[in-house]
């Protein structure tokens, strides 16, 4: 994939202080397309899809809403909490509009590991395969998401 003018504009929107204080790229100096391709390769090598990861994230988000800001048990293996604050954020990719400021915390009790993600992360991953740049304080490693959320392997066709 080639870095287009459109990707240059998106990458500019991801810089520190444009949409968020910390931005979405961290200290990653690669072109946006290279960041996307790197994470795409990782996900493919783990026999998963960005869509499957985002669907699992959305599942836990929806289940966690029932806890009204407190941890609840989901599927006996997980504890989930969704905390929301006022406000909305736009996606640097454009798209359907604004995304709520909600943090979903998922604890995998079997693994004794926890991961936190936002509504914007679900959009980034499901629609764009974007996990944020290396060094970003809010980057999600695809392997961590797959492992902690127990994202199923895709079946070979």
N, C-alpha and C positions, 0 to 999 in steps of 0.2 A: 504494500500500500504506500502511496506517496502523500507527503504532507502537502495539502492543498491550501489555498488562501483561506478557505472556510475553516480548516483546522487551525491555521495561524490565528484567526479571530477568536476561536473557541479557547485556544491555549492562552491568549492574552486575557480573556475573561477569568481564567483560572489562577492568575497571578495573585500574590498576597495583596490584600487591601482593596481588591476590585469588588468581589461579591462577599467575601468573608475576610476576617482579619488575617488568618493564616493561609488563605488560598487553598488550592487543591493539589499543588504539585510538589510541595516540600522543597528539597534541594535538588530534585531530579532535573537535570539539564537536557534530557533527551527530548526530541520532538514528540508531540502528542501521539502520532501514529506509532512511534517506536514503543512508547509506554503501553499502548493498546495491544500491539502485536506481542510484546513480551508476556503480558498477562494472559492473552488468548492462548499462547503456546502452553503456558503452565496449566491452564484449565483443560485444554484438549489432552495433554499428556496424562492428566489425572482422570480422564474419561468422564468428564462432566461438561455441562454447558453453562454459560452465563445465565441463561433463562432459568435453568433448574436451580441455580444458586439463589437468584432473586426470588423465585417462587417459594423456596424454603424460608428465606428471610421474611417475606410477606406473610407466610403462614404463622411464624412465631409472633410477628407484629400483631396480627389480628387476634391470635389467642391471648397474647399478653394484655390487650386492651381491657379484657374482662377483669383484670386485677386492679384497675383504677389506681395505678401508680405503685402498687405493691407487688411483690413476687408471688406468682402462682405456679403450681406444678402443671406441666404439660407433658402428656405421654409418659409419665412416670420417670423419665430420664432427665427432663429439663425443668429448670425454674426460669420464668420469664417475667420481666417487668418492662412496662412502657411508660416513659415519663414525657410529658409534653409541656412546652412553653409557648407563649404567645409569639406569633410572628410567622413569616413565610420566607422562603428563599427561592430565587429563580435558579434554573439550571443553566450553567454556561453553555450547554449544548442547545439551548432553546427548548422547544417542545410544548407540552400541554399547559405549561404555566408555572405556578408556584407550588412549592412543596413545604408541608408543615414541618415545624421544628419538633420532632419526636425522636427520642433516643430509646432504642430497644436493647435491653440487656438480656442475653441468653446464657445461662449457666448449664453446662453439660455435666451432670452429677457423676456419671460414670468416669468421665475423663478428668474431672475436677478442673475444667477450663471454662473461661468466660470470654464472651465477645460482645462488643457494643457496636451498633450501627444505627444509621438514621434513615428517615424516609428518602432523603436525597441519595443515599448510598444504594437503596433498592432500585431507584431510577437509573443511577449511573451504571450499575452492574447489569440489570435486566435489559436496558435499552441500548447501552453503549459498550459494555464490557470494560468499564473503567473503575478501577479500585483505588484511585488517587496515585500520585507520584511517590517514588521512594523518598523517604525522609519527611513526608507529610505527617503531622501529628495524628491525623485521622485515617491514614491509609489502612485498608483491610487487605491482608494477604489472602489470595484465593485459597491456598492450601489450608489456612486456619479456618476460614469460613466452611469449607467442605468438611473438614474433620469435626469441628465443634458442632455444627448444625446437622451433621450426618446426612449430607446431600447424597442421594443415591447415584450409583454409577449408571451411565446411559447404556442401554442395550445396543450391541452391535447390530447393524442391519444387514 
